[in-house]
Amino acid sequence: MNRQSIKNITDHAEVSEKAIEKYLVRRTKEIGLPCLKYSNPNMVGYPDRIIVLPSGMVVWVELKSKGKKPTKAQQVRIASLEALGHIVRVIDNKTEIDKLINLIMI
């Protein structure tokens, strides 16, 4: 394996959805908030994670690999959650997670 291949693998590991999700879970744990995995096989398109806030509110988080966008089904679910007054964030990088954590901490 050449150096470029190793660099590509390393770079991908930093921007993959799995790496970004792991970072979100770690950051929310650091501030003492539950970050629940949401999965409902009968209802596709809902965001991946729910951050439970002390105020009785939640933040839905759809995680994506760097540069990826939500699918049409996800866009529909996000719009319906927002229409109900929920906060939904689509995040594809660790910087945006840090910004979200800073907002939550206010």
Backbone as XML, in Angstrom:
<?xml version="1.0"?>
<chain id="A" units="angstrom">
  <residue number="1" name="MET">
    <atom name="N" x="0.853" y="-1.178" z="0.000"/>
    <atom name="CA" x="0.000" y="0.000" z="0.000"/>
    <atom name="C" x="0.892" y="1.232" z="0.000"/>
  </residue>
  <residue number="2" name="ASN">
    <atom name="N" x="0.604" y="2.175" z="-0.888"/>
    <atom name="CA" x="1.450" y="3.370" z="-0.963"/>
    <atom name="C" x="0.993" y="4.438" z="0.031"/>
  </residue>
  <residue number="3" name="ARG">
    <atom name="N" x="1.800" y="5.486" z="0.147"/>
    <atom name="CA" x="1.511" y="6.547" z="1.122"/>
    <atom name="C" x="0.190" y="7.252" z="0.833"/>
  </residue>
  <residue number="4" name="GLN">
    <atom name="N" x="-0.109" y="7.472" z="-0.450"/>
    <atom name="CA" x="-1.359" y="8.155" z="-0.801"/>
    <atom name="C" x="-2.568" y="7.331" z="-0.378"/>
  </residue>
  <residue number="5" name="SER">
    <atom name="N" x="-2.508" y="6.005" z="-0.565"/>
    <atom name="CA" x="-3.611" y="5.135" z="-0.150"/>
    <atom name="C" x="-3.822" y="5.201" z="1.361"/>
  </residue>
  <residue number="6" name="ILE">
    <atom name="N" x="-2.744" y="5.184" z="2.106"/>
    <atom name="CA" x="-2.827" y="5.264" z="3.564"/>
    <atom name="C" x="-3.417" y="6.610" z="3.974"/>
  </residue>
  <residue number="7" name="LYS">
    <atom name="N" x="-2.974" y="7.686" z="3.313"/>
    <atom name="CA" x="-3.501" y="9.021" z="3.612"/>
    <atom name="C" x="-4.995" y="9.084" z="3.303"/>
  </residue>
  <residue number="8" name="ASN">
    <atom name="N" x="-5.432" y="8.504" z="2.186"/>
    <atom name="CA" x="-6.854" y="8.503" z="1.829"/>
    <atom name="C" x="-7.680" y="7.776" z="2.885"/>
  </residue>
  <residue number="9" name="ILE">
    <atom name="N" x="-7.178" y="6.643" z="3.349"/>
    <atom name="CA" x="-7.879" y="5.875" z="4.381"/>
    <atom name="C" x="-7.950" y="6.684" z="5.673"/>
  </residue>
  <residue number="10" name="THR">
    <atom name="N" x="-6.843" y="7.298" z="6.058"/>
    <atom name="CA" x="-6.796" y="8.104" z="7.277"/>
    <atom name="C" x="-7.722" y="9.298" z="7.172"/>
  </residue>
  <residue number="11" name="ASP">
    <atom name="N" x="-7.689" y="9.996" z="6.042"/>
    <atom name="CA" x="-8.551" y="11.161" z="5.843"/>
    <atom name="C" x="-10.023" y="10.757" z="5.893"/>
  </residue>
  <residue number="12" name="HIS">
    <atom name="N" x="-10.364" y="9.641" z="5.256"/>
    <atom name="CA" x="-11.747" y="9.181" z="5.256"/>
    <atom name="C" x="-12.217" y="8.853" z="6.671"/>
  </residue>
  <residue number="13" name="ALA">
    <atom name="N" x="-11.350" y="8.276" z="7.455"/>
    <atom name="CA" x="-11.704" y="7.929" z="8.832"/>
    <atom name="C" x="-12.070" y="9.167" z="9.640"/>
  </residue>
  <residue number="14" name="GLU">
    <atom name="N" x="-11.512" y="10.322" z="9.294"/>
    <atom name="CA" x="-11.808" y="11.570" z="9.995"/>
    <atom name="C" x="-13.129" y="12.172" z="9.572"/>
  </residue>
  <residue number="15" name="VAL">
    <atom name="N" x="-13.597" y="11.887" z="8.355"/>
    <atom name="CA" x="-14.789" y="12.550" z="7.825"/>
    <atom name="C" x="-15.952" y="11.588" z="7.563"/>
  </residue>
  <residue number="16" name="SER">
    <atom name="N" x="-15.791" y="10.333" z="7.927"/>
    <atom name="CA" x="-16.862" y="9.365" z="7.708"/>
    <atom name="C" x="-18.012" y="9.642" z="8.680"/>
  </residue>
  <residue number="17" name="GLU">
    <atom name="N" x="-19.206" y="9.210" z="8.303"/>
    <atom name="CA" x="-20.370" y="9.385" z="9.178"/>
    <atom name="C" x="-20.137" y="8.711" z="10.522"/>
  </residue>
  <residue number="18" name="LYS">
    <atom name="N" x="-19.534" y="7.550" z="10.501"/>
    <atom name="CA" x="-19.277" y="6.808" z="11.740"/>
    <atom name="C" x="-18.355" y="7.602" z="12.677"/>
  </residue>
  <residue number="19" name="ALA">
    <atom name="N" x="-17.301" y="8.203" z="12.119"/>
    <atom name="CA" x="-16.365" y="8.984" z="12.932"/>
    <atom name="C" x="-17.033" y="10.236" z="13.490"/>
  </residue>
  <residue number="20" name="ILE">
    <atom name="N" x="-17.861" y="10.870" z="12.681"/>
    <atom name="CA" x="-18.556" y="12.070" z="13.120"/>
    <atom name="C" x="-19.571" y="11.725" z="14.205"/>
  </residue>
  <residue number="21" name="GLU">
    <atom name="N" x="-20.273" y="10.609" z="14.043"/>
    <atom name="CA" x="-21.237" y="10.168" z="15.054"/>
    <atom name="C" x="-20.531" y="9.847" z="16.371"/>
  </residue>
  <residue number="22" name="LYS">
    <atom name="N" x="-19.428" y="9.167" z="16.293"/>
    <atom name="CA" x="-18.655" y="8.823" z="17.495"/>
    <atom name="C" x="-18.218" y="10.095" z="18.229"/>
  </residue>
  <residue number="23" name="TYR">
    <atom name="N" x="-17.819" y="11.102" z="17.463"/>
    <atom name="CA" x="-17.398" y="12.375" z="18.046"/>
    <atom name="C" x="-18.584" y="13.062" z="18.735"/>
  </residue>
  <residue number="24" name="LEU">
    <atom name="N" x="-19.760" y="13.055" z="18.101"/>
    <atom name="CA" x="-20.950" y="13.647" z="18.705"/>
    <atom name="C" x="-21.268" y="12.972" z="20.035"/>
  </residue>
  <residue number="25" name="VAL">
    <atom name="N" x="-21.245" y="11.664" z="20.062"/>
    <atom name="CA" x="-21.551" y="10.916" z="21.286"/>
    <atom name="C" x="-20.542" y="11.262" z="22.375"/>
  </residue>
  <residue number="26" name="ARG">
    <atom name="N" x="-19.276" y="11.340" z="22.014"/>
    <atom name="CA" x="-18.238" y="11.677" z="23.004"/>
    <atom name="C" x="-18.435" y="13.081" z="23.556"/>
  </residue>
  <residue number="27" name="ARG">
    <atom name="N" x="-18.709" y="14.034" z="22.666"/>
    <atom name="CA" x="-18.865" y="15.428" z="23.104"/>
    <atom name="C" x="-20.094" y="15.615" z="24.002"/>
  </residue>
  <residue number="28" name="THR">
    <atom name="N" x="-21.201" y="14.955" z="23.666"/>
    <atom name="CA" x="-22.391" y="15.089" z="24.509"/>
    <atom name="C" x="-22.176" y="14.407" z="25.861"/>
  </residue>
  <residue number="29" name="LYS">
    <atom name="N" x="-21.467" y="13.296" z="25.853"/>
    <atom name="CA" x="-21.155" y="12.615" z="27.110"/>
    <atom name="C" x="-20.297" y="13.514" z="28.002"/>
  </residue>
  <residue number="30" name="GLU">
    <atom name="N" x="-19.350" y="14.241" z="27.392"/>
    <atom name="CA" x="-18.480" y="15.145" z="28.150"/>
    <atom name="C" x="-19.279" y="16.220" z="28.888"/>
  </residue>
  <residue number="31" name="ILE">
    <atom name="N" x="-20.411" y="16.637" z="28.310"/>
    <atom name="CA" x="-21.212" y="17.685" z="28.962"/>
    <atom name="C" x="-22.398" y="17.093" z="29.733"/>
  </residue>
  <residue number="32" name="GLY">
    <atom name="N" x="-22.446" y="15.768" z="29.826"/>
    <atom name="CA" x="-23.428" y="15.105" z="30.661"/>
    <atom name="C" x="-24.824" y="14.969" z="30.073"/>
  </residue>
  <residue number="33" name="LEU">
    <atom name="N" x="-24.926" y="14.969" z="28.736"/>
    <atom name="CA" x="-26.232" y="14.835" z="28.106"/>
    <atom name="C" x="-26.355" y="13.503" z="27.371"/>
  </residue>
  <residue number="34" name="PRO">
    <atom name="N" x="-27.529" y="12.869" z="27.465"/>
    <atom name="CA" x="-27.757" y="11.658" z="26.676"/>
    <atom name="C" x="-27.845" y="11.991" z="25.186"/>
  </residue>
  <residue number="35" name="CYS">
    <atom name="N" x="-27.246" y="11.153" z="24.379"/>
    <atom name="CA" x="-27.306" y="11.282" z="22.922"/>
    <atom name="C" x="-27.767" y="9.918" z="22.406"/>
  </residue>
  <residue number="36" name="LEU">
    <atom name="N" x="-29.058" y="9.795" z="22.238"/>
    <atom name="CA" x="-29.666" y="8.498" z="21.945"/>
    <atom name="C" x="-29.660" y="8.185" z="20.458"/>
  </residue>
  <residue number="37" name="LYS">
    <atom name="N" x="-29.397" y="6.939" z="20.139"/>
    <atom name="CA" x="-29.475" y="6.465" z="18.756"/>
    <atom name="C" x="-30.945" y="6.233" z="18.441"/>
  </residue>
  <residue number="38" name="TYR">
    <atom name="N" x="-31.424" y="6.830" z="17.348"/>
    <atom name="CA" x="-32.818" y="6.621" z="16.969"/>
    <atom name="C" x="-32.867" y="5.667" z="15.784"/>
  </residue>
  <residue number="39" name="SER">
    <atom name="N" x="-33.627" y="4.615" z="15.952"/>
    <atom name="CA" x="-33.786" y="3.636" z="14.881"/>
    <atom name="C" x="-35.180" y="3.052" z="14.972"/>
  </residue>
  <residue number="40" name="ASN">
    <atom name="N" x="-35.924" y="3.175" z="13.895"/>
    <atom name="CA" x="-37.257" y="2.607" z="13.824"/>
    <atom name="C" x="-37.412" y="2.000" z="12.437"/>
  </residue>
  <residue number="41" name="PRO">
    <atom name="N" x="-37.330" y="0.681" z="12.330"/>
    <atom name="CA" x="-37.359" y="0.044" z="11.017"/>
    <atom name="C" x="-38.642" y="0.301" z="10.232"/>
  </residue>
  <residue number="42" name="ASN">
    <atom name="N" x="-39.715" y="0.678" z="10.915"/>
    <atom name="CA" x="-40.980" y="0.938" z="10.230"/>
    <atom name="C" x="-41.125" y="2.375" z="9.748"/>
  </residue>
  <residue number="43" name="MET">
    <atom name="N" x="-40.197" y="3.237" z="10.144"/>
    <atom name="CA" x="-40.288" y="4.657" z="9.803"/>
    <atom name="C" x="-38.919" y="5.158" z="9.329"/>
  </residue>
  <residue number="44" name="VAL">
    <atom name="N" x="-38.641" y="5.059" z="8.062"/>
    <atom name="CA" x="-37.340" y="5.461" z="7.533"/>
    <atom name="C" x="-37.233" y="6.979" z="7.432"/>
  </residue>
  <residue number="45" name="GLY">
    <atom name="N" x="-36.008" y="7.452" z="7.447"/>
    <atom name="CA" x="-35.741" y="8.862" z="7.185"/>
    <atom name="C" x="-35.575" y="9.749" z="8.398"/>
  </residue>
  <residue number="46" name="TYR">
    <atom name="N" x="-35.832" y="9.219" z="9.584"/>
    <atom name="CA" x="-35.650" y="10.054" z="10.770"/>
    <atom name="C" x="-34.166" y="10.261" z="11.061"/>
  </residue>
  <residue number="47" name="PRO">
    <atom name="N" x="-33.813" y="11.389" z="11.692"/>
    <atom name="CA" x="-32.415" y="11.638" z="12.041"/>
    <atom name="C" x="-31.818" y="10.535" z="12.914"/>
  </residue>
  <residue number="48" name="ASP">
    <atom name="N" x="-30.486" y="10.432" z="12.867"/>
    <atom name="CA" x="-29.745" y="9.359" z="13.530"/>
    <atom name="C" x="-29.757" y="9.432" z="15.052"/>
  </residue>
  <residue number="49" name="ARG">
    <atom name="N" x="-29.668" y="10.644" z="15.584"/>
    <atom name="CA" x="-29.461" y="10.827" z="17.019"/>
    <atom name="C" x="-30.417" y="11.852" z="17.594"/>
  </residue>
  <residue number="50" name="ILE">
    <atom name="N" x="-30.701" y="11.696" z="18.889"/>
    <atom name="CA" x="-31.518" y="12.646" z="19.638"/>
    <atom name="C" x="-30.713" y="13.047" z="20.873"/>
  </residue>
  <residue number="51" name="ILE">
    <atom name="N" x="-30.432" y="14.337" z="20.995"/>
    <atom name="CA" x="-29.757" y="14.847" z="22.189"/>
    <atom name="C" x="-30.844" y="15.334" z="23.135"/>
  </residue>
  <residue number="52" name="VAL">
    <atom name="N" x="-30.844" y="14.798" z="24.358"/>
    <atom name="CA" x="-31.861" y="15.152" z="25.354"/>
    <atom name="C" x="-31.313" y="16.287" z="26.215"/>
  </residue>
  <residue number="53" name="LEU">
    <atom name="N" x="-32.036" y="17.423" z="26.195"/>
    <atom name="CA" x="-31.599" y="18.613" z="26.921"/>
    <atom name="C" x="-32.287" y="18.690" z="28.285"/>
  </residue>
  <residue number="54" name="PRO">
    <atom name="N" x="-31.655" y="19.354" z="29.243"/>
    <atom name="CA" x="-32.236" y="19.478" z="30.584"/>
    <atom name="C" x="-33.579" y="20.197" z="30.596"/>
  </residue>
  <residue number="55" name="SER">
    <atom name="N" x="-33.836" y="21.045" z="29.636"/>
    <atom name="CA" x="-35.061" y="21.859" z="29.595"/>
    <atom name="C" x="-36.296" y="21.064" z="29.186"/>
  </residue>
  <residue number="56" name="GLY">
    <atom name="N" x="-36.141" y="19.774" z="28.930"/>
    <atom name="CA" x="-37.254" y="18.970" z="28.452"/>
    <atom name="C" x="-37.360" y="18.966" z="26.939"/>
  </residue>
  <residue number="57" name="MET">
    <atom name="N" x="-36.417" y="19.605" z="26.283"/>
    <atom name="CA" x="-36.390" y="19.672" z="24.825"/>
    <atom name="C" x="-35.394" y="18.637" z="24.304"/>
  </residue>
  <residue number="58" name="VAL">
    <atom name="N" x="-35.468" y="18.397" z="23.011"/>
    <atom name="CA" x="-34.501" y="17.526" z="22.350"/>
    <atom name="C" x="-34.001" y="18.209" z="21.086"/>
  </residue>
  <residue number="59" name="VAL">
    <atom name="N" x="-32.834" y="17.793" z="20.641"/>
    <atom name="CA" x="-32.289" y="18.207" z="19.356"/>
    <atom name="C" x="-32.075" y="16.938" z="18.541"/>
  </residue>
  <residue number="60" name="TRP">
    <atom name="N" x="-32.686" y="16.881" z="17.367"/>
    <atom name="CA" x="-32.496" y="15.761" z="16.446"/>
    <atom name="C" x="-31.267" y="16.065" z="15.607"/>
  </residue>
  <residue number="61" name="VAL">
    <atom name="N" x="-30.415" y="15.069" z="15.395"/>
    <atom name="CA" x="-29.193" y="15.273" z="14.611"/>
    <atom name="C" x="-29.096" y="14.198" z="13.531"/>
  </residue>
  <residue number="62" name="GLU">
    <atom name="N" x="-29.061" y="14.657" z="12.285"/>
    <atom name="CA" x="-28.812" y="13.774" z="11.141"/>
    <atom name="C" x="-27.339" y="13.907" z="10.799"/>
  </residue>
  <residue number="63" name="LEU">
    <atom name="N" x="-26.620" y="12.814" z="10.880"/>
    <atom name="CA" x="-25.184" y="12.817" z="10.616"/>
    <atom name="C" x="-24.910" y="12.314" z="9.206"/>
  </residue>
  <residue number="64" name="LYS">
    <atom name="N" x="-23.953" y="12.960" z="8.568"/>
    <atom name="CA" x="-23.569" y="12.609" z="7.204"/>
    <atom name="C" x="-22.055" y="12.580" z="7.086"/>
  </residue>
  <residue number="65" name="SER">
    <atom name="N" x="-21.567" y="11.798" z="6.131"/>
    <atom name="CA" x="-20.150" y="11.880" z="5.787"/>
    <atom name="C" x="-19.901" y="13.256" z="5.188"/>
  </residue>
  <residue number="66" name="LYS">
    <atom name="N" x="-18.680" y="13.722" z="5.288"/>
    <atom name="CA" x="-18.302" y="15.056" z="4.803"/>
    <atom name="C" x="-18.823" y="15.301" z="3.393"/>
  </residue>
  <residue number="67" name="GLY">
    <atom name="N" x="-19.605" y="16.367" z="3.239"/>
    <atom name="CA" x="-20.099" y="16.768" z="1.937"/>
    <atom name="C" x="-21.372" y="16.074" z="1.468"/>
  </residue>
  <residue number="68" name="LYS">
    <atom name="N" x="-21.834" y="15.069" z="2.196"/>
    <atom name="CA" x="-23.056" y="14.354" z="1.798"/>
    <atom name="C" x="-24.289" y="15.124" z="2.280"/>
  </residue>
  <residue number="69" name="LYS">
    <atom name="N" x="-25.391" y="14.948" z="1.568"/>
    <atom name="CA" x="-26.648" y="15.627" z="1.880"/>
    <atom name="C" x="-27.715" y="14.598" z="2.251"/>
  </residue>
  <residue number="70" name="PRO">
    <atom name="N" x="-28.756" y="15.021" z="2.982"/>
    <atom name="CA" x="-29.844" y="14.101" z="3.328"/>
    <atom name="C" x="-30.578" y="13.591" z="2.085"/>
  </residue>
  <residue number="71" name="THR">
    <atom name="N" x="-31.074" y="12.380" z="2.184"/>
    <atom name="CA" x="-31.882" y="11.804" z="1.113"/>
    <atom name="C" x="-33.238" y="12.518" z="1.072"/>
  </residue>
  <residue number="72" name="LYS">
    <atom name="N" x="-34.009" y="12.263" z="0.048"/>
    <atom name="CA" x="-35.340" y="12.865" z="-0.069"/>
    <atom name="C" x="-36.211" y="12.466" z="1.133"/>
  </residue>
  <residue number="73" name="ALA">
    <atom name="N" x="-36.190" y="11.184" z="1.501"/>
    <atom name="CA" x="-36.975" y="10.738" z="2.657"/>
    <atom name="C" x="-36.533" y="11.464" z="3.930"/>
  </residue>
  <residue number="74" name="GLN">
    <atom name="N" x="-35.232" y="11.645" z="4.101"/>
    <atom name="CA" x="-34.723" y="12.360" z="5.269"/>
    <atom name="C" x="-35.149" y="13.822" z="5.249"/>
  </residue>
  <residue number="75" name="GLN">
    <atom name="N" x="-35.121" y="14.429" z="4.073"/>
    <atom name="CA" x="-35.551" y="15.828" z="3.950"/>
    <atom name="C" x="-37.016" y="15.985" z="4.363"/>
  </residue>
  <residue number="76" name="VAL">
    <atom name="N" x="-37.851" y="15.039" z="3.955"/>
    <atom name="CA" x="-39.270" y="15.072" z="4.321"/>
    <atom name="C" x="-39.436" y="14.940" z="5.836"/>
  </residue>
  <residue number="77" name="ARG">
    <atom name="N" x="-38.732" y="13.994" z="6.445"/>
    <atom name="CA" x="-38.826" y="13.801" z="7.903"/>
    <atom name="C" x="-38.321" y="15.029" z="8.657"/>
  </residue>
  <residue number="78" name="ILE">
    <atom name="N" x="-37.208" y="15.578" z="8.203"/>
    <atom name="CA" x="-36.644" y="16.773" z="8.848"/>
    <atom name="C" x="-37.647" y="17.918" z="8.777"/>
  </residue>
  <residue number="79" name="ALA">
    <atom name="N" x="-38.240" y="18.128" z="7.618"/>
    <atom name="CA" x="-39.225" y="19.205" z="7.448"/>
    <atom name="C" x="-40.435" y="18.989" z="8.355"/>
  </residue>
  <residue number="80" name="SER">
    <atom name="N" x="-40.889" y="17.740" z="8.491"/>
    <atom name="CA" x="-42.058" y="17.482" z="9.345"/>
    <atom name="C" x="-41.721" y="17.695" z="10.818"/>
  </residue>
  <residue number="81" name="LEU">
    <atom name="N" x="-40.526" y="17.316" z="11.239"/>
    <atom name="CA" x="-40.111" y="17.557" z="12.626"/>
    <atom name="C" x="-40.010" y="19.060" z="12.903"/>
  </residue>
  <residue number="82" name="GLU">
    <atom name="N" x="-39.416" y="19.789" z="11.965"/>
    <atom name="CA" x="-39.285" y="21.241" z="12.133"/>
    <atom name="C" x="-40.656" y="21.916" z="12.153"/>
  </residue>
  <residue number="83" name="ALA">
    <atom name="N" x="-41.602" y="21.425" z="11.344"/>
    <atom name="CA" x="-42.960" y="21.976" z="11.329"/>
    <atom name="C" x="-43.650" y="21.782" z="12.684"/>
  </residue>
  <residue number="84" name="LEU">
    <atom name="N" x="-43.241" y="20.755" z="13.409"/>
    <atom name="CA" x="-43.781" y="20.501" z="14.751"/>
    <atom name="C" x="-43.039" y="21.298" z="15.835"/>
  </residue>
  <residue number="85" name="GLY">
    <atom name="N" x="-42.040" y="22.077" z="15.421"/>
    <atom name="CA" x="-41.299" y="22.910" z="16.360"/>
    <atom name="C" x="-40.021" y="22.295" z="16.899"/>
  </residue>
  <residue number="86" name="HIS">
    <atom name="N" x="-39.627" y="21.141" z="16.361"/>
    <atom name="CA" x="-38.394" y="20.497" z="16.818"/>
    <atom name="C" x="-37.167" y="21.148" z="16.187"/>
  </residue>
  <residue number="87" name="ILE">
    <atom name="N" x="-36.080" y="21.072" z="16.895"/>
    <atom name="CA" x="-34.790" y="21.530" z="16.383"/>
    <atom name="C" x="-34.124" y="20.344" z="15.717"/>
  </residue>
  <residue number="88" name="VAL">
    <atom name="N" x="-33.718" y="20.518" z="14.456"/>
    <atom name="CA" x="-33.046" y="19.458" z="13.708"/>
    <atom name="C" x="-31.785" y="20.048" z="13.085"/>
  </residue>
  <residue number="89" name="ARG">
    <atom name="N" x="-30.685" y="19.343" z="13.232"/>
    <atom name="CA" x="-29.427" y="19.764" z="12.619"/>
    <atom name="C" x="-28.897" y="18.637" z="11.739"/>
  </residue>
  <residue number="90" name="VAL">
    <atom name="N" x="-28.421" y="19.014" z="10.555"/>
    <atom name="CA" x="-27.722" y="18.079" z="9.674"/>
    <atom name="C" x="-26.253" y="18.446" z="9.773"/>
  </residue>
  <residue number="91" name="ILE">
    <atom name="N" x="-25.443" y="17.481" z="10.183"/>
    <atom name="CA" x="-24.031" y="17.759" z="10.468"/>
    <atom name="C" x="-23.143" y="16.776" z="9.720"/>
  </residue>
  <residue number="92" name="ASP">
    <atom name="N" x="-22.110" y="17.329" z="9.054"/>
    <atom name="CA" x="-21.178" y="16.484" z="8.299"/>
    <atom name="C" x="-19.719" y="16.709" z="8.692"/>
  </residue>
  <residue number="93" name="ASN">
    <atom name="N" x="-19.499" y="17.379" z="9.852"/>
    <atom name="CA" x="-18.112" y="17.574" z="10.286"/>
    <atom name="C" x="-18.056" y="17.867" z="11.785"/>
  </residue>
  <residue number="94" name="LYS">
    <atom name="N" x="-16.887" y="17.688" z="12.341"/>
    <atom name="CA" x="-16.691" y="17.832" z="13.783"/>
    <atom name="C" x="-16.799" y="19.284" z="14.243"/>
  </residue>
  <residue number="95" name="THR">
    <atom name="N" x="-16.438" y="20.229" z="13.387"/>
    <atom name="CA" x="-16.548" y="21.649" z="13.736"/>
    <atom name="C" x="-17.997" y="22.025" z="14.001"/>
  </residue>
  <residue number="96" name="GLU">
    <atom name="N" x="-18.906" y="21.501" z="13.183"/>
    <atom name="CA" x="-20.332" y="21.788" z="13.378"/>
    <atom name="C" x="-20.854" y="21.151" z="14.671"/>
  </residue>
  <residue number="97" name="ILE">
    <atom name="N" x="-20.304" y="20.019" z="15.038"/>
    <atom name="CA" x="-20.669" y="19.412" z="16.325"/>
    <atom name="C" x="-20.235" y="20.323" z="17.463"/>
  </residue>
  <residue number="98" name="ASP">
    <atom name="N" x="-19.019" y="20.827" z="17.378"/>
    <atom name="CA" x="-18.537" y="21.742" z="18.429"/>
    <atom name="C" x="-19.418" y="22.983" z="18.511"/>
  </residue>
  <residue number="99" name="LYS">
    <atom name="N" x="-19.857" y="23.521" z="17.369"/>
    <atom name="CA" x="-20.754" y="24.687" z="17.371"/>
    <atom name="C" x="-22.082" y="24.346" z="18.036"/>
  </residue>
  <residue number="100" name="LEU">
    <atom name="N" x="-22.614" y="23.170" z="17.736"/>
    <atom name="CA" x="-23.864" y="22.729" z="18.343"/>
    <atom name="C" x="-23.710" y="22.587" z="19.860"/>
  </residue>
  <residue number="101" name="ILE">
    <atom name="N" x="-22.621" y="21.988" z="20.291"/>
    <atom name="CA" x="-22.367" y="21.834" z="21.730"/>
    <atom name="C" x="-22.288" y="23.196" z="22.400"/>
  </residue>
  <residue number="102" name="ASN">
    <atom name="N" x="-21.626" y="24.156" z="21.763"/>
    <atom name="CA" x="-21.533" y="25.507" z="22.317"/>
    <atom name="C" x="-22.906" y="26.137" z="22.440"/>
  </residue>
  <residue number="103" name="LEU">
    <atom name="N" x="-23.783" y="25.943" z="21.465"/>
    <atom name="CA" x="-25.153" y="26.474" z="21.528"/>
    <atom name="C" x="-25.937" y="25.827" z="22.666"/>
  </residue>
  <residue number="104" name="ILE">
    <atom name="N" x="-25.785" y="24.533" z="22.808"/>
    <atom name="CA" x="-26.492" y="23.802" z="23.864"/>
    <atom name="C" x="-26.057" y="24.300" z="25.246"/>
  </residue>
  <residue number="105" name="MET">
    <atom name="N" x="-24.800" y="24.638" z="25.372"/>
    <atom name="CA" x="-24.237" y="25.048" z="26.670"/>
    <atom name="C" x="-24.694" y="26.436" z="27.113"/>
  </residue>
  <residue number="106" name="ILE">
    <atom name="N" x="-25.273" y="27.205" z="26.208"/>
    <atom name="CA" x="-25.686" y="28.582" z="26.553"/>
    <atom name="C" x="-26.882" y="28.559" z="27.488"/>
  </residue>
</chain>
